[in-house]
Amino acid sequence: MKQISHEIIYFYGWWQLSVCLFAFIALIAIWWHIGKKQNDFGQIWLALSVLCWSISGASEIYFIESDTKIEYIINGWRSVWSLLNSLFILLSLPWFRYLPSTIKHIIKSKQWIYIVGIPFLFSLLPTLNRMISGNVITVINELDVYYAFFTLGFLGYVLWESFLKRRLKSLAFLSLTCVLVAWIAQIYKLSGNAINLTLFSAIFKTSLIMIFFALALSWVKELSENIIPNSHHLYVKFQKTKLASGKVENLVVLNGFPGSEKRRVKLTPALFELFIKFAKRKLSGMEWLEIKPKNFSIATKTFDIKDYNEVKRLLVCLLDGIFGKGNWSTEHHLNPLKTTLFEMSEKRDRKIRLKIPKENISL
């Protein structure tokens, strides 16, 4: 039985070292080609978390072949690399583009480093003390497991939201299944069942690595599909359709986004009239619209746009229609669309016009 256990641990160590090292290099390669240009370092933290598993596999091989087979030292190193793995996963979360609204303010706050760092230190220091002194206190015997529960709770919620916002519902459910398997592996670790623990560890680590790759590919898919075209490649068509109920539906059809599908956006009457006012001015040659200054009180002076927020509301409504409400970001969608659609006067006299060429506009 000891021989079988020895062979299982030896095989598991080499598997963990090689597979996780390969996954680390692959994740870094994806980041190097794509994430680096986006200044997105979330994938670096995820890659480092996978590297911790690889190093843990190397330590398994080292200790099983060495003469120093002290159980509490071996378990101590497993706990250290497990804690670092959890820490790096938690540090990656603020870089996720889509975070649940209920916890977004927590993850994005400056206090996040303390929220994840202080429990990490409280778990790491007793673990190191146990490795040095050899004294095992039951309460702190498996602190890495409790920290892993903390990590998996946040990770599962964020992965669910990320896949769901990218309209990948099957991957969202798959990520929850993976997190559930990881939870079971942690429970087995508390139970001390070595054979089942090794099996579940291999399953959940493989599953999590695949989920990380699915996340990276969903991010690549989003970047390829949700690119805002430049002004010369964007075509706009305005339509008013009378419904059977007698109501009039105001539609804007946008063509030029990646893929053959046209984007149809329904606007409120006020926003539709504002957008079509931009288009009519562009076609007439009198392109500029003037925005009313703040605190302007002279009643005899009329302006084309009462407030710049009207333009922002138009952009937000267009993005909600193109990508779905909550499925876009200011940096990657709102600002590029504003640059594509509108142009401010260089004289900074509160004048704005439609940037799309008039031959791309159809009323």
VOPAGU-2260 file (C-alpha; in pm, 1 decimal, decimal comma):
REM VOPAGU-2260
SITE   aa  ch    i         X         Y         Z
SITE  MET   A    0       0,0       0,0       0,0
SITE  LYS   A    1     286,2     236,2      81,3
SITE  GLN   A    2     446,1     152,4    -255,1
SITE  ILE   A    3     120,1     232,2    -439,3
SITE  SER   A    4      87,2     559,3    -247,7
SITE  HIS   A    5     448,7     643,8    -332,6
SITE  GLU   A    6     390,7     581,3    -702,9
SITE  ILE   A    7      67,6     783,3    -706,3
SITE  ILE   A    8     233,5    1083,7    -542,6
SITE  TYR   A    9     535,0    1054,7    -774,8
SITE  PHE   A   10     311,2    1042,2   -1084,0
SITE  TYR   A   11      93,9    1326,8    -952,6
SITE  GLY   A   12     402,3    1540,0    -884,7
SITE  TRP   A   13     534,8    1503,2   -1238,7
SITE  TRP   A   14     186,6    1560,9   -1383,7
SITE  GLN   A   15     142,3    1877,3   -1180,3
SITE  LEU   A   16     489,8    2007,5   -1265,6
SITE  SER   A   17     466,3    1953,9   -1642,5
SITE  VAL   A   18      99,4    2032,6   -1713,3
SITE  CYS   A   19      83,7    2343,4   -1494,4
SITE  LEU   A   20     417,5    2472,4   -1626,9
SITE  PHE   A   21     289,7    2431,9   -1983,3
SITE  ALA   A   22     -35,9    2612,4   -1890,0
SITE  PHE   A   23     164,7    2894,5   -1727,0
SITE  ILE   A   24     374,7    2946,2   -2040,6
SITE  ALA   A   25      64,2    2935,1   -2264,0
SITE  LEU   A   26    -123,0    3193,2   -2053,8
SITE  ILE   A   27     181,7    3421,3   -2055,3
SITE  ALA   A   28     205,4    3381,3   -2434,3
SITE  ILE   A   29    -158,8    3487,4   -2476,8
SITE  TRP   A   30     -97,0    3786,7   -2252,6
SITE  TRP   A   31     221,0    3879,4   -2441,8
SITE  HIS   A   32      38,8    3892,7   -2775,3
SITE  ILE   A   33    -289,7    4050,5   -2659,1
SITE  GLY   A   34    -307,5    4152,8   -2293,3
SITE  LYS   A   35      18,2    4348,4   -2301,9
SITE  LYS   A   36    -125,5    4583,3   -2565,3
SITE  GLN   A   37    -439,3    4631,5   -2353,7
SITE  ASN   A   38    -237,6    4704,2   -2035,3
SITE  ASP   A   39    -432,3    4420,3   -1873,2
SITE  PHE   A   40    -230,8    4235,4   -1608,6
SITE  GLY   A   41    -507,5    4011,5   -1476,7
SITE  GLN   A   42    -386,2    3722,8   -1689,0
SITE  ILE   A   43     -36,5    3759,4   -1540,8
SITE  TRP   A   44    -177,3    3695,7   -1192,5
SITE  LEU   A   45    -377,5    3395,5   -1316,7
SITE  ALA   A   46     -65,4    3257,4   -1487,8
SITE  LEU   A   47     135,2    3299,9   -1164,4
SITE  SER   A   48    -135,8    3114,9    -971,7
SITE  VAL   A   49     -96,4    2819,9   -1211,8
SITE  LEU   A   50     283,9    2842,4   -1176,5
SITE  CYS   A   51     240,2    2789,9    -800,9
SITE  TRP   A   52      80,8    2452,2    -874,3
SITE  SER   A   53     375,5    2363,3   -1098,4
SITE  ILE   A   54     627,2    2451,6    -825,9
SITE  SER   A   55     418,9    2254,0    -576,3
SITE  GLY   A   56     450,6    1951,6    -807,1
SITE  ALA   A   57     827,6    2001,3    -818,6
SITE  SER   A   58     841,8    2006,6    -438,0
SITE  GLU   A   59     642,7    1681,4    -426,7
SITE  ILE   A   60     903,3    1516,0    -651,6
SITE  TYR   A   61    1194,5    1662,3    -454,2
SITE  PHE   A   62    1073,2    1545,0    -113,8
SITE  ILE   A   63     966,4    1199,5    -229,2
SITE  GLU   A   64    1318,0    1135,3    -366,2
SITE  SER   A   65    1510,2    1296,2     -81,0
SITE  ASP   A   66    1602,2    1148,8     255,6
SITE  THR   A   67    1425,0    1430,9     437,4
SITE  LYS   A   68    1074,3    1286,3     432,6
SITE  ILE   A   69     934,5    1480,8     727,2
SITE  GLU   A   70     558,3    1489,5     681,6
SITE  TYR   A   71     494,3    1829,3     839,5
SITE  ILE   A   72     755,2    1994,2     611,0
SITE  ILE   A   73     602,9    1835,3     299,2
SITE  ASN   A   74     252,7    1942,0     402,3
SITE  GLY   A   75     386,7    2285,3     494,4
SITE  TRP   A   76     522,1    2347,6     144,7
SITE  ARG   A   77     194,5    2225,2      -7,5
SITE  SER   A   78      11,0    2479,5     207,6
SITE  VAL   A   79     250,1    2763,9     116,0
SITE  TRP   A   80     205,6    2711,2    -259,1
SITE  SER   A   81    -169,6    2666,4    -213,2
SITE  LEU   A   82    -188,7    2997,2     -26,2
SITE  LEU   A   83      13,3    3176,6    -295,3
SITE  ASN   A   84    -208,7    3026,3    -563,3
SITE  SER   A   85    -519,0    3162,8    -389,3
SITE  LEU   A   86    -358,1    3503,4    -335,4
SITE  PHE   A   87    -265,0    3544,0    -703,3
SITE  ILE   A   88    -618,8    3446,9    -811,2
SITE  LEU   A   89    -764,4    3710,4    -578,2
SITE  LEU   A   90    -518,6    3972,3    -708,4
SITE  SER   A   91    -634,7    3901,6   -1063,5
SITE  LEU   A   92   -1000,4    3981,6    -989,3
SITE  PRO   A   93    -976,5    4365,9   -1004,8
SITE  TRP   A   94    -859,0    4329,3   -1367,4
SITE  PHE   A   95   -1174,4    4143,0   -1473,9
SITE  ARG   A   96   -1381,3    4359,0   -1708,6
SITE  TYR   A   97   -1718,5    4237,8   -1582,9
SITE  LEU   A   98   -1764,5    4220,2   -1208,3
SITE  PRO   A   99   -2088,3    4156,9   -1015,7
SITE  SER   A  100   -2240,7    4490,5    -913,1
SITE  THR   A  101   -2286,6    4366,7    -555,4
SITE  ILE   A  102   -1912,2    4321,7    -493,9
SITE  LYS   A  103   -1757,7    4540,8    -765,3
SITE  HIS   A  104   -1700,5    4833,4    -526,6
SITE  ILE   A  105   -1515,7    4598,1    -289,4
SITE  ILE   A  106   -1289,7    4435,1    -549,6
SITE  LYS   A  107   -1213,6    4764,8    -724,8
SITE  SER   A  108   -1140,8    4952,0    -400,2
SITE  LYS   A  109    -794,3    5040,4    -274,5
SITE  GLN   A  110    -867,2    4827,8      32,9
SITE  TRP   A  111    -883,0    4507,5    -175,1
SITE  ILE   A  112    -509,5    4445,1    -126,5
SITE  TYR   A  113    -567,2    4451,7     250,8
SITE  ILE   A  114    -886,2    4241,9     230,0
SITE  VAL   A  115    -694,6    3959,8      58,2
SITE  GLY   A  116    -347,7    4029,3     200,9
SITE  ILE   A  117    -420,5    4027,8     573,9
SITE  PRO   A  118    -595,1    3684,0     574,0
SITE  PHE   A  119    -308,8    3557,0     358,3
SITE  LEU   A  120     -50,3    3664,5     616,2
SITE  PHE   A  121    -258,2    3523,7     904,6
SITE  SER   A  122    -263,3    3191,5     717,9
SITE  LEU   A  123      99,8    3195,7     599,3
SITE  LEU   A  124     277,1    3285,8     923,9
SITE  PRO   A  125     134,8    2996,2    1133,8
SITE  THR   A  126     208,8    2761,2     842,4
SITE  LEU   A  127     574,2    2870,9     833,7
SITE  ASN   A  128     594,2    2842,7    1213,5
SITE  ARG   A  129     459,5    2486,6    1189,1
SITE  MET   A  130     726,2    2399,7     928,9
SITE  ILE   A  131    1007,2    2539,3    1144,8
SITE  SER   A  132     898,1    2419,4    1487,7
SITE  GLY   A  133     713,1    2101,6    1392,4
SITE  ASN   A  134     432,8    2186,3    1635,5
SITE  VAL   A  135      89,9    2130,6    1483,1
SITE  ILE   A  136    -209,0    2310,9    1631,6
SITE  THR   A  137    -541,5    2164,4    1516,9
SITE  VAL   A  138    -711,2    2501,6    1468,2
SITE  ILE   A  139    -442,3    2623,6    1224,6
SITE  ASN   A  140    -359,6    2287,8    1071,3
SITE  GLU   A  141    -523,5    2358,3     734,6
SITE  LEU   A  142    -543,9    2737,3     710,0
SITE  ASP   A  143    -477,3    2722,2     335,4
SITE  VAL   A  144    -808,2    2534,0     297,5
SITE  TYR   A  145   -1007,6    2814,1     463,5
SITE  TYR   A  146    -830,2    3070,5     249,6
SITE  ALA   A  147    -910,9    2858,0     -56,7
SITE  PHE   A  148   -1281,9    2860,3      39,5
SITE  PHE   A  149   -1261,4    3240,5      60,9
SITE  THR   A  150   -1094,3    3255,3    -282,9
SITE  LEU   A  151   -1332,7    3013,4    -453,8
SITE  GLY   A  152   -1635,1    3211,0    -334,0
SITE  PHE   A  153   -1512,9    3528,4    -502,6
SITE  LEU   A  154   -1375,0    3347,4    -809,8
SITE  GLY   A  155   -1696,4    3153,5    -877,2
SITE  TYR   A  156   -1911,4    3468,3    -854,8
SITE  VAL   A  157   -1679,3    3668,1   -1083,3
SITE  LEU   A  158   -1641,6    3388,3   -1342,4
SITE  TRP   A  159   -2019,9    3346,4   -1354,8
SITE  GLU   A  160   -2067,0    3718,7   -1421,8
SITE  SER   A  161   -1783,9    3735,7   -1676,5
SITE  PHE   A  162   -1915,8    3453,0   -1892,9
SITE  LEU   A  163   -2277,5    3559,9   -1853,8
SITE  LYS   A  164   -2204,4    3918,4   -1963,9
SITE  ARG   A  165   -2026,3    3779,6   -2271,7
SITE  ARG   A  166   -2340,6    3574,1   -2348,9
SITE  LEU   A  167   -2160,8    3243,7   -2283,7
SITE  LYS   A  168   -2413,2    3082,3   -2048,9
SITE  SER   A  169   -2284,5    2724,6   -2090,2
SITE  LEU   A  170   -1935,0    2832,9   -1983,3
SITE  ALA   A  171   -2086,4    3019,7   -1687,6
SITE  PHE   A  172   -2250,0    2697,4   -1561,6
SITE  LEU   A  173   -1931,9    2501,3   -1638,4
SITE  SER   A  174   -1725,3    2744,3   -1428,9
SITE  LEU   A  175   -1961,5    2696,0   -1132,6
SITE  THR   A  176   -1928,2    2317,7   -1170,7
SITE  CYS   A  177   -1550,1    2353,4   -1167,6
SITE  VAL   A  178   -1559,5    2567,9    -852,8
SITE  LEU   A  179   -1787,4    2311,2    -687,2
SITE  VAL   A  180   -1534,4    2032,5    -762,4
SITE  ALA   A  181   -1260,8    2252,9    -613,4
SITE  TRP   A  182   -1471,8    2295,8    -299,0
SITE  ILE   A  183   -1509,3    1917,0    -270,9
SITE  ALA   A  184   -1130,4    1880,0    -305,4
SITE  GLN   A  185   -1081,2    2120,7     -14,0
SITE  ILE   A  186   -1331,7    1926,7     197,8
SITE  TYR   A  187   -1140,1    1604,7     125,1
SITE  LYS   A  188    -823,0    1783,4     232,9
SITE  LEU   A  189    -983,2    1853,0     568,6
SITE  SER   A  190   -1093,8    1489,6     593,9
SITE  GLY   A  191    -738,2    1361,0     537,5
SITE  ASN   A  192    -837,5    1110,5     267,0
SITE  ALA   A  193    -512,2    1108,6      66,3
SITE  ILE   A  194    -623,3     896,7    -232,9
SITE  ASN   A  195    -944,9    1089,2    -299,8
SITE  LEU   A  196    -768,1    1419,5    -233,4
SITE  THR   A  197    -507,8    1346,6    -502,9
SITE  LEU   A  198    -782,0    1248,8    -747,6
SITE  PHE   A  199    -997,0    1555,8    -681,4
SITE  SER   A  200    -691,6    1783,8    -684,5
SITE  ALA   A  201    -596,1    1658,9   -1030,9
SITE  ILE   A  202    -954,3    1703,1   -1155,0
SITE  PHE   A  203   -1015,0    2053,4   -1019,5
SITE  LYS   A  204    -672,3    2187,1   -1120,8
SITE  THR   A  205    -719,9    2061,4   -1475,4
SITE  SER   A  206   -1072,8    2205,9   -1484,2
SITE  LEU   A  207    -965,0    2544,4   -1349,9
SITE  ILE   A  208    -682,2    2567,7   -1603,2
SITE  MET   A  209    -929,4    2495,9   -1883,8
SITE  ILE   A  210   -1167,7    2759,4   -1743,0
SITE  PHE   A  211    -880,4    3012,1   -1737,8
SITE  PHE   A  212    -811,5    2936,9   -2105,2
SITE  ALA   A  213   -1184,2    2962,5   -2185,3
SITE  LEU   A  214   -1186,5    3299,9   -2009,0
SITE  ALA   A  215    -886,7    3417,8   -2211,4
SITE  LEU   A  216   -1045,8    3302,7   -2537,9
SITE  SER   A  217   -1379,2    3466,9   -2449,0
SITE  TRP   A  218   -1185,0    3788,8   -2393,2
SITE  VAL   A  219   -1018,6    3749,0   -2734,9
SITE  LYS   A  220   -1361,5    3677,9   -2888,7
SITE  GLU   A  221   -1502,0    3994,4   -2732,8
SITE  LEU   A  222   -1212,7    4205,3   -2858,5
SITE  SER   A  223   -1254,6    4069,8   -3212,1
SITE  GLU   A  224   -1632,9    4109,3   -3223,6
SITE  ASN   A  225   -1681,1    4430,8   -3029,3
SITE  ILE   A  226   -1428,3    4649,4   -3204,8
SITE  ILE   A  227   -1573,8    4992,5   -3274,1
SITE  PRO   A  228   -1511,3    5068,0   -3646,4
SITE  ASN   A  229   -1364,3    5399,2   -3753,5
SITE  SER   A  230   -1586,0    5675,7   -3894,0
SITE  HIS   A  231   -1529,7    5591,9   -4261,6
SITE  HIS   A  232   -1631,4    5226,6   -4212,0
SITE  LEU   A  233   -1947,3    5294,9   -4009,0
SITE  TYR   A  234   -2281,0    5326,4   -4191,7
SITE  VAL   A  235   -2594,4    5467,9   -4027,3
SITE  LYS   A  236   -2953,2    5429,9   -4142,2
SITE  PHE   A  237   -3252,5    5591,7   -3968,7
SITE  GLN   A  238   -3588,9    5414,7   -3976,1
SITE  LYS   A  239   -3932,3    5492,3   -3835,3
SITE  THR   A  240   -4160,2    5190,0   -3827,8
SITE  LYS   A  241   -4530,5    5200,1   -3743,2
SITE  LEU   A  242   -4629,6    4901,3   -3532,9
SITE  ALA   A  243   -4965,0    4720,5   -3537,1
SITE  SER   A  244   -5050,3    4889,4   -3208,3
SITE  GLY   A  245   -5019,8    5228,8   -3376,7
SITE  LYS   A  246   -4699,9    5324,4   -3195,3
SITE  VAL   A  247   -4397,3    5443,0   -3391,4
SITE  GLU   A  248   -4067,4    5259,3   -3335,1
SITE  ASN   A  249   -3752,0    5467,9   -3383,3
SITE  LEU   A  250   -3467,5    5251,2   -3512,4
SITE  VAL   A  251   -3106,2    5318,9   -3601,1
SITE  VAL   A  252   -2934,3    5051,5   -3811,0
SITE  LEU   A  253   -2555,6    5046,1   -3777,5
SITE  ASN   A  254   -2340,9    4857,5   -4027,2
SITE  GLY   A  255   -1963,4    4816,3   -4030,6
SITE  PHE   A  256   -1902,8    4621,7   -3708,7
SITE  PRO   A  257   -1708,0    4292,5   -3737,6
SITE  GLY   A  258   -1928,4    4018,2   -3880,7
SITE  SER   A  259   -2209,2    4041,4   -4131,3
SITE  GLU   A  260   -2479,8    4116,8   -3875,2
SITE  LYS   A  261   -2625,9    4467,2   -3874,6
SITE  ARG   A  262   -2678,1    4624,0   -3534,2
SITE  ARG   A  263   -3033,4    4754,6   -3483,4
SITE  VAL   A  264   -3087,3    4993,2   -3194,2
SITE  LYS   A  265   -3421,7    5124,7   -3071,6
SITE  LEU   A  266   -3403,1    5483,3   -2944,6
SITE  THR   A  267   -3642,4    5700,6   -2748,3
SITE  PRO   A  268   -3813,5    5972,9   -2955,7
SITE  ALA   A  269   -3595,1    6245,4   -2798,1
SITE  LEU   A  270   -3266,2    6063,4   -2861,7
SITE  PHE   A  271   -3375,3    5964,3   -3212,5
SITE  GLU   A  272   -3454,0    6327,8   -3296,7
SITE  LEU   A  273   -3117,5    6437,5   -3157,3
SITE  PHE   A  274   -2927,5    6179,1   -3361,5
SITE  ILE   A  275   -3120,3    6257,1   -3678,7
SITE  LYS   A  276   -3055,8    6628,5   -3621,0
SITE  PHE   A  277   -2681,4    6553,4   -3636,1
SITE  ALA   A  278   -2735,8    6357,0   -3959,3
SITE  LYS   A  279   -2948,3    6627,5   -4127,9
SITE  ARG   A  280   -2691,1    6894,5   -4043,5
SITE  LYS   A  281   -2417,7    6675,5   -4191,2
SITE  LEU   A  282   -2612,8    6624,2   -4514,3
SITE  SER   A  283   -2705,0    6992,3   -4545,4
SITE  GLY   A  284   -2344,9    7111,2   -4514,5
SITE  MET   A  285   -2421,2    7312,4   -4196,3
SITE  GLU   A  286   -2255,7    7049,3   -3980,8
SITE  TRP   A  287   -2199,3    7207,1   -3640,9
SITE  LEU   A  288   -2446,1    7193,8   -3350,6
SITE  GLU   A  289   -2397,6    7423,4   -3054,8
SITE  ILE   A  290   -2420,7    7305,1   -2695,2
SITE  LYS   A  291   -2576,4    7536,6   -2438,4
SITE  PRO   A  292   -2319,4    7659,1   -2180,7
SITE  LYS   A  293   -2376,9    7592,9   -1814,0
SITE  ASN   A  294   -2567,8    7861,4   -1620,4
SITE  PHE   A  295   -2662,9    8041,8   -1943,5
SITE  SER   A  296   -2974,1    8246,7   -1864,6
SITE  ILE   A  297   -3045,7    8465,1   -2171,3
SITE  ALA   A  298   -3386,9    8349,5   -2297,6
SITE  THR   A  299   -3356,4    8496,4   -2648,2
SITE  LYS   A  300   -3063,1    8270,7   -2741,6
SITE  THR   A  301   -3152,3    7918,0   -2854,7
SITE  PHE   A  302   -2914,8    7624,3   -2875,6
SITE  ASP   A  303   -2921,9    7299,2   -3070,3
SITE  ILE   A  304   -2831,1    7089,6   -2766,1
SITE  LYS   A  305   -2939,0    7187,0   -2415,6
SITE  ASP   A  306   -2678,0    6982,4   -2232,7
SITE  TYR   A  307   -2374,1    6770,1   -2324,4
SITE  ASN   A  308   -2528,9    6490,2   -2117,6
SITE  GLU   A  309   -2782,1    6450,1   -2401,4
SITE  VAL   A  310   -2495,8    6332,5   -2624,3
SITE  LYS   A  311   -2372,8    6096,8   -2352,7
SITE  ARG   A  312   -2723,7    5950,7   -2308,4
SITE  LEU   A  313   -2736,9    5890,5   -2683,6
SITE  LEU   A  314   -2403,0    5706,5   -2674,0
SITE  VAL   A  315   -2511,2    5494,7   -2376,1
SITE  CYS   A  316   -2839,8    5401,1   -2545,7
SITE  LEU   A  317   -2655,0    5304,1   -2864,6
SITE  LEU   A  318   -2409,2    5086,2   -2671,6
SITE  ASP   A  319   -2689,9    4916,9   -2476,1
SITE  GLY   A  320   -2855,6    4833,1   -2806,8
SITE  ILE   A  321   -2536,0    4713,4   -2977,7
SITE  PHE   A  322   -2376,7    4506,9   -2701,4
SITE  GLY   A  323   -2649,0    4465,9   -2440,0
SITE  LYS   A  324   -2696,7    4659,0   -2118,5
SITE  GLY   A  325   -2393,8    4621,0   -1892,2
SITE  ASN   A  326   -2192,2    4434,0   -2158,4
SITE  TRP   A  327   -1968,2    4728,8   -2246,2
SITE  SER   A  328   -1707,9    4940,5   -2072,7
SITE  THR   A  329   -1619,0    5309,9   -2085,1
SITE  GLU   A  330   -1258,9    5251,6   -2187,5
SITE  HIS   A  331   -1313,9    4993,7   -2461,8
SITE  HIS   A  332   -1654,8    5096,3   -2596,8
SITE  LEU   A  333   -1792,6    5434,5   -2486,0
SITE  ASN   A  334   -1483,8    5645,2   -2557,2
SITE  PRO   A  335   -1405,5    5476,4   -2894,9
SITE  LEU   A  336   -1769,4    5514,2   -3008,9
SITE  LYS   A  337   -1769,3    5881,1   -2908,9
SITE  THR   A  338   -1449,8    5931,5   -3112,5
SITE  THR   A  339   -1602,9    5749,1   -3410,8
SITE  LEU   A  340   -1937,7    5931,7   -3410,8
SITE  PHE   A  341   -1863,9    6286,5   -3298,4
SITE  GLU   A  342   -1606,6    6557,4   -3339,7
SITE  MET   A  343   -1567,7    6866,4   -3120,7
SITE  SER   A  344   -1466,2    7202,5   -3262,2
SITE  GLU   A  345   -1092,9    7275,0   -3231,1
SITE  LYS   A  346   -1181,2    7629,1   -3119,4
SITE  ARG   A  347   -1343,8    7479,5   -2810,6
SITE  ASP   A  348   -1657,2    7691,8   -2860,5
SITE  ARG   A  349   -1899,0    7416,3   -2750,5
SITE  LYS   A  350   -1968,9    7304,1   -3107,1
SITE  ILE   A  351   -2003,8    6940,1   -3207,5
SITE  ARG   A  352   -2077,5    6756,6   -3532,6
SITE  LEU   A  353   -2124,5    6408,6   -3670,3
SITE  LYS   A  354   -1793,8    6263,5   -3783,7
SITE  ILE   A  355   -1933,7    5996,4   -4018,2
SITE  PRO   A  356   -1903,9    6089,4   -4391,1
SITE  LYS   A  357   -2236,4    6205,0   -4535,7
SITE  GLU   A  358   -2230,3    5929,1   -4799,2
SITE  ASN   A  359   -2250,3    5677,4   -4507,3
SITE  ILE   A  360   -2576,0    5829,0   -4379,8
SITE  SER   A  361   -2920,7    5720,0   -4494,5
SITE  LEU   A  362   -3237,2    5891,3   -4372,4
